[in-house]
């Protein structure tokens, strides 16, 4: 059951521009959302998170937006850098117990 | 502090065989979770161990099993391998099982032929 969906398997962006990665979820009980970044041959690393009581969280070049009514999550990277090229996974948690991941979006930032 | 380590990093097995994967968590972490990553499916939760007890289990057949030792190291076993078991198997550790702060290992790439 795909409770967390990342409908774009890949995204290509020019260096310096904005990257927007999207994530949709179906379970309204999710109360915490995270983004992970994964480089080849490495495990996913935590990037940024947001609680369901907020609609925005910012950390440097990374901002996560949450639209609960639309059950939609997005990650903005501004400005994008070649080193940001990786696979990005969104994840949703319910009650610190059930955690679901999206299928991932491969971001390529071209110099 | 050393990160999560997984061995072996790569493994090739044939259908019907069984395999054991190992995960050493970050020192002090007592929770270890296992995930299967396949193209198009993302990370799917297999199970979580905490203090040598399985605390949560995902929706995988009984061929997938695991255990945790007193030093928090964990092993995952897959019996009667099928072609569809080919995947990257990731383990993640956390202090007390918090989903909010998991640290992932590099994974074991299993290929079943």
HADDOCK unambig.tbl for C-alpha pairs under 7 A between the chains (distance, minus, plus):
assign (segid A and resid 41 and name CA) (segid B and resid 106 and name CA) 6.09 0.50 0.50
assign (segid A and resid 42 and name CA) (segid B and resid 106 and name CA) 4.25 0.50 0.50
assign (segid A and resid 43 and name CA) (segid B and resid 104 and name CA) 5.13 0.50 0.50
assign (segid A and resid 43 and name CA) (segid B and resid 105 and name CA) 5.02 0.50 0.50
assign (segid A and resid 43 and name CA) (segid B and resid 106 and name CA) 4.05 0.50 0.50
assign (segid A and resid 43 and name CA) (segid B and resid 107 and name CA) 6.19 0.50 0.50
assign (segid A and resid 44 and name CA) (segid B and resid 104 and name CA) 5.92 0.50 0.50
assign (segid A and resid 45 and name CA) (segid B and resid 103 and name CA) 6.88 0.50 0.50
assign (segid A and resid 45 and name CA) (segid B and resid 104 and name CA) 6.76 0.50 0.50
assign (segid A and resid 96 and name CA) (segid B and resid 98 and name CA) 6.40 0.50 0.50
assign (segid A and resid 96 and name CA) (segid B and resid 99 and name CA) 5.57 0.50 0.50
assign (segid A and resid 97 and name CA) (segid B and resid 99 and name CA) 6.82 0.50 0.50
assign (segid A and resid 101 and name CA) (segid B and resid 42 and name CA) 6.09 0.50 0.50
assign (segid A and resid 101 and name CA) (segid B and resid 43 and name CA) 5.56 0.50 0.50
assign (segid A and resid 101 and name CA) (segid B and resid 44 and name CA) 6.92 0.50 0.50
assign (segid A and resid 102 and name CA) (segid B and resid 42 and name CA) 5.37 0.50 0.50
assign (segid A and resid 103 and name CA) (segid B and resid 40 and name CA) 5.24 0.50 0.50
assign (segid A and resid 103 and name CA) (segid B and resid 41 and name CA) 4.81 0.50 0.50
assign (segid A and resid 103 and name CA) (segid B and resid 42 and name CA) 3.42 0.50 0.50
assign (segid A and resid 103 and name CA) (segid B and resid 43 and name CA) 6.86 0.50 0.50
assign (segid A and resid 104 and name CA) (segid B and resid 42 and name CA) 5.92 0.50 0.50
